[in-house]
C-alpha cells in the first residue's frame, strides 16, 4: 500500500511537471498570484506590490498580491512550496524564510532548498547597529572596546530569534570576542523604540527606519552590517571597515517559485521581474524606501542562497542557537 501510494505521488509529480513544461510556450495565459508571506504595510509588501504592478503592465495579465503572514514567512512560503510548478504561484521570500529556518525550525513544512526554485534576488534590506545617542562610543572600534570592558552588561535587540538581524549580532560577538545578550522582539519597531527610550542599549535594525531617527538625533548608527556602505547613508561605515574579519552576507528579499519549475518559465519570470525592478521609477521608489535593487539572474540568486546557507550554518552552530 505504501509503495503504491508513493508511486502514485511520484506519477502525479511527473504529470504536473510535464503539463507545466508544455504550457511554458504560452506562459502566462492567466493571472499570476504573488504570495507575500508578511502582513500588508511592510517593506516586503511595498516591494511585492511595486513589482506586481509593473509585471501586470508588461505581460498583460494580472499579478495579484496575496498577503499570507505568519511564522516569519513560513505560512505563505508553504503555500507556494505545495503549488504546481507552472509559474502561476510565486513567493517573495527572505533569508529568514528560506535560509535560517533550515537550522532553527525543528518541524519545517517544506524543504527550503528542494521545494523552491530561485527566480531572482530582488532587493537588499540593509541592516545597521544602532545605539542611544548617550552611548559612550562614536564608532564600532570604540563599541567593541566598551563591550570588552563591560562583559555581559550589553544586550542587543533584533526583529526575532534566527533573523538576519540576530545572526549579524551573533557574528559580531564571535569575530570581536565580546559578550552580549540577545533580546528578540516581534519586528524591529519595538527594538528601535526601546533603544530610543533608553531601555535597551543596542539594536540591529533595518536601515531604512533608522535613518530619520539618526538625522533627528534620536539614535546613533555605528555601522552598517553589509560589506559596503549604503548609498542612502554613505557616512555610516560598514562594520567590516572597523572590525577586521566581520563579513555578513547581504540581507535580501527575492522571488521563488515551487520546486522543479521548468527553465523556460523561470527564464520568463526572471526577465519580467528584472525588467520591473530596473524601471527608473521602481528603482527610485525602492531606493527611497531603503531597498536597493539587486535584480539578479536565477543562477546568481541560487549562488547567493548557497553562500547564505554556509555562513548562517557556521554562525548558528558556533552560537549554539537552539532550534524551536
N, C-alpha and C positions, 0 to 999 in steps of 0.2 A: 504493500500500500504506500509506504513512504517513498519507495523508488518510483512508483507510478506518478505520485504527486510531484516529485522533483522533476521527473521527465516532462510532465505537463507544464510546469512552471518554466522550464528551460525552453520548451517549444513556443510558449507564449512570448517569451522574451525575444526569441529569434524572429517570430512573426511580426512583433512590434518594430524590430529593427529593420526588417525588410520593407515593411509598409512605410516607415519614416524615410528610408533611403529612396524609395520610389517617388515619394512626394517632394523630394528636395528640389527637383527641377522647377516646380511651380511655386515654391515657397516665397512668401506666405500667401495663403489663399483665404485666410480668415484672421480674426483678431488674435493678438498675442497677449498673454497675461504675464505681467511683470510683478512677481511677488517681492514686496519689500518687507522683510521679516522684523520690522520695528514699527512702533506707533507713528501716526502722522505727526508732522511738525519738526522732526529732527533733520540732521544733515543727510542721512540715508534717504529719507523721503524727498527732500529737495532734489537730490541728485537723480533719484529714480524718476520723478515726475518731469524733470527737465529733459532727460534723455528720452523718456516715453513720448513726450510731445513732439520732439524733433524726429524721432523714428516714425511716428504716425504720419507726419507730413511727408516724409521721404518715401515710405513704402505704400502709402495709400490704404493702409489698414489700421484699425485702432490698436494702440498698445495701452492696455488697461492696467493701471497700478492697483495692486491688491495688498493692502497693509495687513499682515498677519504677525503681529508681535507676540513675544513670549519666549522665555528661556534663553535670553541673549541671542536670539536669531534662530534657535534650533527648530521652533514650531513651524515657521514659514519655510525654512530650508527643507524640512522633512517632506512637506507637500510637494516640493519640486523633485526631490530625490525619488518619490514614488510616481511621478508623472511619466507619461510616454515621452520617449526621446525624439520628439518630432519638431522641436523648436518653438512650440506654441505656449510653453510654460517655462519661464526662466526666473532666476532669483538674483537679487543684489545682495551678495554676501560680504562678510568681513573676515579678518584674521581670527576673530573670536569665534564666529560660527563655523569656520572651515579649517582652522588650524589648531588653536589651543584646546578646543573641545576634544581633540583626538586623545589628549593626555589627561584631561581634567574631568571627563564625564565617565562615570562608571557604567552607565547604561545609555548609549547613544543610539537613537533610532535610525541612523544611517551610517555608512562608511564615508567619512568626509573626503576621501580620495576617490574610491571606486565608484561612488554613486553620483558623482557630478562631473560635468565637462566644463573646464575653464573656457570662457569666451573672450573676455578682455578685462584687464585691470582698468578701472575707470578713473579713480581719483585718489589722491592721498588725503589723509586726515591727520595732519601733523600734531604731535604732542609736545608739551613743554613742562618743565619742572618749575613750579611757581611757589613763592613763599609770601608771607605777610611783609609789608614794607618795613616793619621794625626788625625783621630777622637779621641777625648780625653777620651777614655775608653778602657781598656785592657781586659775586660770580661763583662758578662751580668749584674753583680751586679753594676759595675760602669756605664754601659749603662743606666740602669734604674734610677740610681741616677742623671745622667746628664739630662735625659729626664724629670724628675720631677722638676729639677731646671730651665728647659727651656721649659715650657709647650707651645705646639702649634708650636714650632720652628723646629721640626723634620718632615721630610716626608720620607716615605718608598716606594720604587718601587717594583713591582711584575710583574708577567707574565700576569696579567689581572684581571679584576673585577670578584670576586667569585671563583678564582682559589684557590687551597690549599695554595699557597704562600700568597695570600691576607688574607685568613682566619687565617693563622698562625700569621700574624701581628696583626690582629684584636683581636685574643685571647690574645696576649701579652699585648695589650692595656688594655684589660679587667682585666686580672689577676694581672698585675703590677700596674695598676692605673695610666697609663701615657697617654699623648695625642700626637698622630702622625697623619699626613695626608697621606692618601693612594694615590699613583701615579701609575695608571695602564699602563703597556706597552703591546705591542703585542709580547709577548715572553720575556724570561729572558735576552737575549743578550743585548737589549737596556738598561735595568736597570743596568746590570753589567758594561757596558761601561761608563754609566753616573756616577756611584759610583767611578770607577777608575779615571775618569776625573775630579772629584770634583764637578760636577753639581748636584749630588744627595747624601745626607749624608748616607742613609741606603737602603739596599735592602734585600729582602728574595728571595734567588735564589736556583736553583737546585745545589746540592753539587758538582757534577762531574766537570762542567766547572769552578767552583770557585777554586778548589784545585791548579791547575797550577799557577793561579794568586796570591794565598796566598803564595805559595812557592817562587814565583818571587818577593815578597814584594810589589805587586801592590794592594792587598786587605788584609783586616784583618777579619778573621772569628771569631765571638764571641760566637756562639752557634749553635748546630745542633737542628733543630726543633723537630725531632723524640725523643722518650723517651730514647733511648740508644745511646751511642757513636757508630760511624760507623767504621767498620774495616779498611776502606780506609783512615780514618782520626782520629785515636784514641786519638790524642792530643787535639781535639776540643771537649769541654764538651757539653753535652746536655743542652738546655736551662732550662729544668726542674731541673737540678742539682743546678742551680744558682738562679732560680726564683721559689719559692715554689708555688705549685698549677698549674704550667703550664704543661698541658698534651695534646698534639696534636696527633691524630691518624697517623699511618704510611701513607706515600704518595705512593700509589700503582699503578701498571698497571696490568690489569687482563683480562682474556678471558671470553667472554659471547657468548651464542647462543640466538636465538629468544626465546620468552616465550613459555612455555609448551613443551619443548623438552623432549622426552621420557628418563627415567632414564638410560636405557641401553646405549643409545647414549651418554648421559652426562658422564657416567662412562668410556666409551671407550675413549672419547676425553680427559677426565681428565687424564687417565692413560698415554696416549701418550704425552700430554703436560708436565706432571710431569716428565716423562722419558726424554724428550728432555731437560727440564730445569736442571735436575740433572746430565746430562752428564758432565764429568770433563771439557771438552773443552768449553762447553757452559758456565759453571759457571765461568771459567777463563776469557772468553771474556766479560761476563756481569759485573763481578767484576771490570775489567779494565775500563769499561765504566761507573762505578759508579751506577750500577743497581744490588744490592744484590738480589739473587734469593729467592723467597718465596715458590713457588710450593706447594700450599695447596690443600686440598680436596675441592669438591664443597660446602659441608656443612660449612667448615671453612671459605671459601670465602664469603658465604652468611652471616655468622655471622659478618665478618669484615665490610661488607656493611651496615648491620643494625646498628652497632656501629657508623660508619661514619655518617649515616643519623641523629642520635640523637645528636651527637656532633656538626655537622655542623648546624643543626636546631637551637641549642642554641646560637652558635656564631653569626649566621646571624641575628637572632631575636634580640639579645642584641645589636648588632652593628647597627641595623635598616638599613641593606643594601637593597636597593630597587631592585625589580625585573625589568628586562629590556625586 
